Amino acid sequence: QFVDTPGTRPLSDDINSETVDFWCGYTGNEVSYSDVRDFIANANARSVKDDRDRTPLLKYLYSRKDTAALDFLQLSLDFSDALNQYIGNVWDYTGPEQSGLPQVAAGIKVPARSNPMFERYVFLAMRAAAALHDYDKVISIWSRYKGEIRNQQLLKRMEGYLGGAYYHTGR
């Protein structure tokens, strides 16, 4: 089982440690690694409102009235739920429209650089475009924002989507 000690990270995990590290840092490490990780592992689109009094990360954000982070989390979880529904239905041969994925993706608007979630929105926009196989849009988002991304780990993750976009477009 995971033990929350400094420098300890789960070895076999489908949760990206960069994301957990970001949220821990964002809260000034007032929310533990394991609490952030548990939130990410178990959250869904209802969590931001339903778990606000039970989840340490949400308690922290609500206590500070951090609408930038809460709005981003809500949109990110909406995207994740729609993506999971789309991926979960591949054997039924349903399109992304039935999952709501295009509608959620259309709602992803990259805010001004001054928004503390700016880099996260750029990454989410790239993920959404890739999920919808809109590889030209992935490349366009990268071209527009690559010089503004300071988080090197997040930049590397974005480069992965960019590489896939180049591959799929034959560039």
The 8 nearest C-alpha neighbors of each residue, nearest first, counted from 0:
[[1, 2, 9, 3, 10, 8, 11, 33],
 [2, 0, 9, 3, 8, 33, 7, 4],
 [1, 3, 4, 0, 7, 33, 8, 9],
 [4, 2, 33, 1, 7, 32, 5, 31],
 [3, 5, 7, 2, 6, 8, 32, 33],
 [6, 4, 7, 3, 8, 32, 2, 31],
 [5, 7, 4, 8, 3, 32, 9, 2],
 [8, 6, 4, 5, 3, 9, 2, 1],
 [7, 9, 10, 6, 1, 16, 3, 2],
 [8, 10, 11, 12, 1, 7, 2, 0],
 [11, 9, 12, 8, 7, 1, 13, 16],
 [12, 10, 9, 13, 8, 14, 1, 15],
 [11, 13, 14, 9, 10, 15, 16, 8],
 [12, 14, 15, 11, 40, 16, 9, 10],
 [15, 13, 12, 16, 40, 39, 36, 18],
 [14, 16, 17, 18, 13, 19, 12, 20],
 [15, 17, 19, 18, 20, 14, 8, 21],
 [18, 16, 20, 15, 19, 21, 152, 153],
 [19, 17, 21, 16, 20, 15, 22, 14],
 [18, 20, 16, 22, 21, 17, 36, 35],
 [19, 21, 17, 23, 18, 22, 16, 24],
 [20, 22, 18, 24, 19, 23, 25, 17],
 [23, 21, 25, 19, 24, 20, 26, 18],
 [24, 22, 28, 20, 26, 25, 21, 30],
 [23, 25, 27, 21, 22, 26, 28, 20],
 [24, 26, 22, 23, 27, 21, 28, 20],
 [27, 25, 28, 23, 24, 29, 22, 30],
 [26, 28, 24, 29, 25, 23, 30, 22],
 [29, 27, 23, 30, 26, 24, 31, 25],
 [28, 30, 27, 26, 31, 23, 59, 24],
 [31, 29, 28, 23, 56, 26, 55, 34],
 [32, 30, 34, 33, 28, 35, 29, 23],
 [31, 33, 35, 34, 36, 23, 3, 19],
 [32, 34, 36, 31, 35, 3, 37, 2],
 [35, 33, 37, 31, 36, 32, 38, 30],
 [36, 34, 38, 32, 37, 33, 19, 56],
 [35, 37, 33, 39, 38, 34, 19, 32],
 [38, 36, 40, 34, 35, 39, 33, 41],
 [37, 39, 35, 41, 36, 42, 40, 34],
 [40, 38, 36, 37, 42, 41, 35, 14],
 [39, 41, 37, 38, 36, 42, 14, 35],
 [42, 40, 38, 39, 37, 43, 36, 46],
 [43, 41, 38, 46, 39, 40, 44, 76],
 [42, 44, 46, 45, 76, 80, 41, 77],
 [43, 45, 76, 77, 46, 73, 80, 47],
 [46, 44, 43, 47, 49, 48, 42, 50],
 [47, 45, 49, 50, 43, 48, 42, 44],
 [46, 48, 45, 49, 50, 51, 73, 44],
 [47, 49, 46, 51, 50, 45, 44, 73],
 [50, 48, 46, 51, 45, 47, 52, 53],
 [51, 49, 46, 53, 52, 54, 48, 47],
 [50, 52, 57, 48, 58, 53, 49, 47],
 [51, 53, 50, 58, 54, 57, 55, 49],
 [54, 52, 50, 51, 55, 58, 57, 49],
 [53, 55, 57, 56, 50, 51, 58, 52],
 [56, 54, 58, 57, 59, 30, 53, 34],
 [57, 55, 59, 58, 54, 30, 35, 60],
 [56, 58, 60, 51, 59, 54, 55, 61],
 [59, 57, 55, 61, 56, 60, 51, 52],
 [58, 60, 56, 62, 57, 61, 55, 63],
 [61, 59, 57, 65, 63, 62, 58, 64],
 [62, 60, 64, 58, 63, 59, 57, 65],
 [63, 61, 59, 60, 64, 58, 65, 57],
 [62, 64, 65, 60, 61, 59, 66, 58],
 [63, 65, 61, 62, 66, 60, 69, 59],
 [66, 64, 60, 63, 67, 68, 69, 61],
 [65, 67, 69, 68, 70, 64, 60, 61],
 [68, 66, 70, 65, 69, 71, 116, 114],
 [67, 69, 71, 66, 70, 65, 72, 116],
 [68, 70, 66, 72, 71, 67, 73, 65],
 [71, 69, 73, 67, 72, 68, 66, 74],
 [70, 72, 68, 74, 69, 73, 75, 67],
 [73, 71, 75, 69, 70, 74, 76, 68],
 [72, 74, 70, 76, 71, 75, 77, 69],
 [75, 73, 77, 71, 76, 72, 78, 70],
 [74, 76, 72, 78, 77, 73, 71, 79],
 [75, 77, 44, 79, 73, 78, 74, 43],
 [78, 76, 44, 74, 80, 75, 79, 73],
 [79, 77, 75, 81, 76, 80, 103, 82],
 [78, 80, 76, 82, 81, 77, 83, 75],
 [79, 81, 83, 77, 82, 78, 76, 84],
 [82, 80, 100, 84, 78, 98, 83, 79],
 [81, 83, 85, 79, 84, 80, 78, 86],
 [84, 82, 86, 80, 85, 81, 87, 79],
 [83, 85, 87, 81, 82, 98, 86, 80],
 [86, 84, 82, 98, 88, 83, 87, 95],
 [85, 87, 83, 88, 89, 84, 82, 81],
 [88, 86, 84, 85, 83, 89, 90, 82],
 [87, 89, 91, 85, 86, 90, 84, 93],
 [90, 88, 92, 91, 86, 87, 93, 85],
 [91, 89, 92, 88, 87, 93, 86, 85],
 [90, 92, 88, 89, 93, 87, 94, 85],
 [93, 91, 89, 90, 94, 88, 85, 95],
 [94, 92, 91, 88, 89, 97, 95, 85],
 [93, 95, 96, 97, 92, 85, 98, 89],
 [94, 96, 98, 97, 85, 100, 99, 101],
 [95, 97, 99, 94, 98, 101, 100, 102],
 [98, 96, 95, 99, 94, 93, 85, 100],
 [99, 97, 85, 81, 95, 100, 96, 84],
 [100, 98, 96, 102, 97, 81, 101, 103],
 [99, 101, 81, 103, 98, 102, 95, 104],
 [102, 100, 104, 103, 99, 105, 96, 95],
 [101, 103, 105, 99, 104, 100, 106, 96],
 [102, 104, 106, 100, 105, 101, 78, 99],
 [105, 103, 101, 106, 107, 102, 127, 100],
 [104, 106, 102, 103, 107, 101, 108, 100],
 [107, 105, 103, 104, 108, 102, 74, 101],
 [108, 106, 104, 105, 124, 109, 103, 120],
 [107, 109, 106, 110, 120, 124, 105, 121],
 [108, 110, 120, 121, 117, 107, 111, 124],
 [111, 109, 117, 108, 114, 112, 120, 113],
 [110, 112, 113, 114, 117, 109, 115, 116],
 [111, 113, 114, 117, 110, 115, 118, 147],
 [112, 114, 111, 115, 117, 110, 116, 118],
 [113, 115, 117, 116, 112, 111, 110, 67],
 [116, 114, 117, 113, 67, 68, 112, 118],
 [115, 117, 119, 114, 118, 120, 68, 67],
 [116, 118, 120, 114, 119, 112, 115, 110],
 [119, 117, 121, 120, 116, 148, 122, 115],
 [118, 120, 122, 116, 121, 117, 123, 71],
 [121, 119, 123, 117, 109, 122, 118, 124],
 [122, 120, 124, 118, 119, 123, 109, 125],
 [121, 123, 119, 125, 120, 124, 126, 157],
 [124, 122, 120, 126, 125, 121, 119, 127],
 [123, 125, 121, 127, 122, 126, 120, 107],
 [126, 124, 122, 137, 128, 123, 127, 129],
 [127, 125, 123, 129, 124, 128, 130, 122],
 [126, 128, 130, 124, 129, 125, 104, 123],
 [127, 129, 133, 125, 131, 130, 126, 137],
 [128, 130, 132, 126, 131, 127, 133, 134],
 [131, 129, 127, 132, 128, 126, 82, 133],
 [130, 132, 128, 129, 133, 127, 101, 95],
 [133, 131, 129, 130, 134, 128, 164, 167],
 [134, 132, 128, 131, 136, 135, 129, 137],
 [133, 135, 164, 137, 136, 132, 129, 138],
 [134, 136, 138, 137, 133, 139, 164, 168],
 [135, 137, 139, 134, 138, 133, 140, 128],
 [138, 136, 134, 125, 140, 135, 139, 128],
 [139, 137, 141, 135, 136, 140, 142, 161],
 [138, 140, 136, 142, 141, 137, 135, 143],
 [141, 139, 143, 137, 142, 138, 136, 144],
 [142, 140, 138, 145, 139, 144, 143, 137],
 [143, 141, 139, 140, 144, 145, 138, 146],
 [142, 144, 140, 141, 139, 145, 146, 138],
 [143, 145, 147, 141, 146, 142, 140, 148],
 [146, 144, 141, 147, 148, 142, 143, 154],
 [145, 147, 144, 148, 143, 149, 142, 141],
 [146, 148, 144, 145, 149, 112, 118, 143],
 [149, 147, 145, 146, 150, 118, 154, 144],
 [148, 150, 151, 147, 154, 146, 118, 153],
 [149, 151, 153, 152, 148, 154, 118, 155],
 [152, 150, 154, 153, 149, 155, 148, 156],
 [153, 151, 155, 154, 150, 156, 17, 157],
 [152, 154, 156, 155, 150, 151, 157, 17],
 [153, 155, 151, 157, 152, 156, 150, 158],
 [156, 154, 158, 152, 153, 157, 151, 159],
 [155, 157, 153, 159, 158, 154, 152, 160],
 [158, 156, 154, 159, 160, 155, 153, 161],
 [157, 159, 161, 155, 156, 160, 162, 154],
 [160, 158, 162, 156, 157, 161, 163, 155],
 [161, 159, 163, 157, 158, 162, 164, 129],
 [160, 162, 158, 164, 159, 163, 165, 138],
 [163, 161, 165, 159, 164, 160, 158, 166],
 [164, 162, 166, 160, 161, 165, 167, 159],
 [163, 165, 134, 161, 167, 166, 162, 168],
 [166, 164, 170, 162, 168, 163, 167, 169],
 [165, 167, 163, 169, 164, 168, 162, 170],
 [168, 166, 164, 169, 165, 163, 134, 170],
 [167, 169, 165, 166, 170, 164, 134, 135],
 [170, 168, 166, 167, 165, 164, 163, 134],
 [169, 165, 168, 166, 167, 164, 162, 163]]
